[in-house]
Amino acid sequence: MPVADVDLEDRITRFTTGFGSRGGYRIPTRDERRTVSEGVALLLDGKQDEARTRLAEVDFVVKEFTDGASGRHFAEVSDAVTRTDGTNRGWGRVYVGLGAPPRWSVQVPHPIADADTERLGVRVLRNSPGGVMVLAGAHRTAGKGDAADVAHRTDSVFHEIVAELMGRGLPGVQLHGFADESFPRYDAVVSTGAGGGAVEDGRRLAKVFRAAGLEVCRAWERECELSGSDNVQGRVAAREDRRFLHVELNASARADAAGLDEAAGAISVVVDGWARR
């Protein structure tokens, strides 16, 4: 049975707080990526015992709990191997909403590096049933070169799981952040990545952001910086004609709990539609 009254945001932020900008990431082998992805797939199919057995092959575990803030039940897929010497594998976690079929995903590829996107992801996940949250397990600069930048690498557990979700037809929103001075004209950039399958969803989200007072660059209408056209998960979505939103928010929009709540509420307007499919 799920453990009651776990604070999901606290659980995730305690996990990500330990991320360093150097060290703590190893590129998984092809077999390791597939094993984790196949274990998650079994969990999504409701085969929890089989999922646990498959995931244990790479020292991953499944834990269930109830989030005290939302009352929602979740299964957490996480690495059972933790070290304090900077050699953690950094393959991330997955949170699957229980009690409803999986309908959509929220993806957080750059926790800590894109400050508070992990907290935003929690809020989105809490707001609607049928969600799956895919969380990267290391700072984007933790690996050699760009090895840990999972939004731009296909050889990660993160990518393998997102590809599995897309293969099942689940639409997804991927969360990013930028410094105010990087794109001072806008507070948010909403795009559909390399494809156009979610333009109507993007329009809806941009409208809600605009109503909240955010200046939004709509990448399907004009050239926007930070539009995620080279995002590899977005390329999979384009190839498979899946709905994918790439959302960038500036630091001011993520500066406090109120801003995160407002942003999550806007995103959830779209996600609620996905959850009702």
Beta strands, then each sheet from edge to edge (+ up, - down):
strand 1: 3-6
strand 2: 60-67
strand 3: 73-79
strand 4: 93-97
strand 5: 104-108
strand 6: 131-135
strand 7: 172-178
strand 8: 188-191
strand 9: 216-218
strand 10: 244-250
sheet 1: 1+ 2+ 3- 4+ 6- 5- 7- 10- 8+ 9+
end
